Structures are given as C-alpha cells and as structure tokens.
Amino acid sequence: MTEPSTPRRIRTYHEVADPGAESIVEQVVDQGRRLRERLDRVKRVVAVASGKGGVGKSAITANLAAALAARGGAVGALDADLNGPSLARMLGASGRLTRGDGGVEPARGAGGVAVVSMDLLLPEDAPLRWRGPEEHGFVWQSVLETGALRELLSDVAWGELDVLLLDLPPGTDKLARLFDLIGTPDVLLLVTTPSEAARHVVAKSARFVAEAGAERVGLVTNMATWSCPHCGIEEPLFSADAGRRLARESGLEVWAEVPFDPRFAADTDEGLPLVLSDPERPAARALSALAGRLAGT
Amino acid sequence: MKFLCVDCDFVMGYVERRLPGDGTMAVVYACPGCGRETALLTNPMETRLVSGLGIEVGGRSVPPEPLELVRSSLEGADEEEAPMRPGQVRWSGDAKERLLSVPSFVRGMVKRIYGEYAAERGIAEITPAVMDRARTDLGLEGM
C-alpha cells in the first residue's frame, strides 16, 4: 500500500508576477486612458437608445445635434450603429474620414456638427464585413464591434465639445456594452413610439438603465400624434398610449413627444434636419425644445 | 494569461510570436530557470478574438495608429486613403501585392508587424526585401 501523495502546490494567477501578462493589462489600461482623455474634453455625453429598432433614434439624434449646434454649441455625433449606419446621411455629411495630427478628423454635417459613422469609412452600399475566419464569427465579432466603438470614440479628434450624441443600435445589450465601455452617460434618451410592441421592448431597456443606476434618463415618444395639414387638428397616430404608460410604469419622465410629420423623415433623409429646414413645424419645435432641455442639463 | 514552469516555479517569459499566415498564431514562452520552451497555439477564431481586443501579445513596440483595429479589420475600409504623416512607413507596390497573399483576416496584424519592424529600424519604405529580412529576423515563416 502506498502513501497518498500530497498534491504539489502550483501558485495561482494572482500569486505570480509576470511582466508579459502585465504588458497586456497595460495595453488595456492604456486604451481606457486614451478613451477617458478624449471624453474629458466633452462636457456631456448624450446617448440615444432604444431596445426597439425602427423607432426613429437616428432621425431624432440628427435633429437634436443640428438643434444644439444651432444654439451655438460645439456638437459631435457618433453613429454607434455599426451595422446600420445612417447618421452621416441624415446630417448631410459625406466624403471619407482623414487622419490629422490629433487623430481621425470627423466629417462636418448640418450646422457644423462633427460626425463619425461607418458610412464614412466604407464605400457606398458596402455592407459591414469584418475580416476573420468564417466559422465562429459570433464569438469574435461582438468583441471586435466593441473595440471598434472604443476606437471611434477615442481615436477621433472630437476636440472640445459641449455635447457628444451617441446614436446607439437597437437592443438593450448595446446599452450594457456602452455602459461597460464609458460608464453611465451623462444623459440617456430612450426612444419609443406609442405602440404596445415598442413599449414592451423599450420597457426592458428602461428596467436595465434603472438597475444600472442611470440618473438622467428621459423618454422620447416619436410619432406620438398626427396633425392634419389642412385643419391642424392633432390626433393620436396609434390607438395605444404606450409612451405615457411606459413612463408611468417605469417611473421615467417623458421629455418629448414628437408628432408624426412626413417632412421629418423626408427632409432628414435628404440630410436636412427638420429643425433647420422648417423649424416652425410641430415636430421641429418638439425637438428644439428637447435640445433646449439638453443644453440646460 | 501566464505560463508557469511547474518544476522551477518560475514564470515563463515571452520569447517570440509567429504568424504562419493561415490565421493561426504561435507564441513561444521560455522558463528562465531551466530554459524549457513551450508554445501557445491558437486557432484562427482564437487569434481573431485576441486581435479584436486591440492588444499585442508580447507587448507593443510602437503606439497604436488611430482606428487601427477598424481599418485593419473592416473589409473595404481603405487603409491607404489616409495621408502620410512624418515618420510613417510607406509600402512599395510590390510589397503591397505580396501582402495580398496573406489571408485577409490576419493581414492587418501582419502588416502592423512589418510596419513596427520598419519603424523600429528607421526604414521609410517596406519592400519585398525588407519583408524577407523581417521574416528571417522575426520568424514570420510563410508570409
């Protein structure tokens, strides 16, 4: 019979000092430092998000950016929707991004807004395709997309900004990713429509931001009402009043209700934000008022 | 990630990184006590995962370029469109052509390694001859 041998002790990860591993940690820390240094020059980061797609986040972001710039602020707008970029077009920014001394120079859109979008890095109509092995793309692509968002924030010469607007892609997970990257943004706008389907999805985002401890969060109900162009009577566009119900249930405040206006989509699609092209229309006035609230926060 | 020589109880040190050009990566570590070497081998997915973090195993010799990860990873993003900066390394036409033989998903990483090699040695233009020298010096077989 043999004596049971004592398992030999192997030091744990934290007990071992390794300059090689530390160099990787240093690189990650350095990435964070560069990101913080860039954002330190931004007075307010405003994220525009929604769990639901197709609610008008980008159009609202573009109009808010233009309205804030029209008030004299230095404004940047980052299209964080890497797979479905539209912000550059909506702000009338085109061309390709160029490299300057302080980093990549953003394009200039309506009202002088500094714009960065994947659209400005890719040829027209080219889909977003990451180089990588065809198999197991789901494993590495989310890592790459977070890295890309980090670079778009930290490697762009945004300069001194009063407001940097982030147009996030749909999905509550994208909010979580942003919070991991930059912490809680100064202001978070959750965009919804009055439909029950939108309320159901955006409620999940509202719950996430509440649990994450975000403090300045406002609801924006897009397509809240419809105004008759002939008689001016304003009526609900949807039978449901899900925006206000979401506010009641989540404890969030409705910061803006933007009426449906075909000009809103048409002008914004042309790179002319409605707040500049026809500032007296009800939708433009609602968005300008929201911009005023953001400028005052 | 750390490697410990269990016999010596010494942490193994980074020796070199090799990219055979098929998307895999080999990183060699050695024990400072007994000299035993071990290689970390990654498959293409693991290699991509690491490069997606925007870090260099073994440490960086030159600071990262702006949008380095995006430009090297995005299919169709034109890396050459950005204007040259003082001290930046240029690629000759022949060298660019040769770079095309490297699988696209590791091309950015390989290009960066050659770029760092040239920058460290004050080489203004990367040519096929420079690539050959780098391949010998850095152990970049197959590229």
Interface residues (C-beta under 8 A of the other chain):
Chain A: R8 I10 R11 Y13 V16 A17 D18 P19 G20 A21 S23 I24 E26 Q27 V28 Q31 R96 L97 T98 R99 D101 G103 V104 M118 L121 L122 P123 A126 L128 R129 W130 R131 G132 P133 E135 H136 V139 W140 Q141 V143 L144 G147 A148 R150 E151 L152 D155 V156
Chain B: M1 K2 L4 V6 D9 V11 G13 Y14 G23 Y29 P44 M45 R48 L49 G52 L53 G54 I55 E56 V57 G58 G59 R60 P66 L67 E68 L69 V70 R71 S72 S73 L74 E75 G76 A77 D78 E81 A82 P83 R85 S104 F105 R107 G108
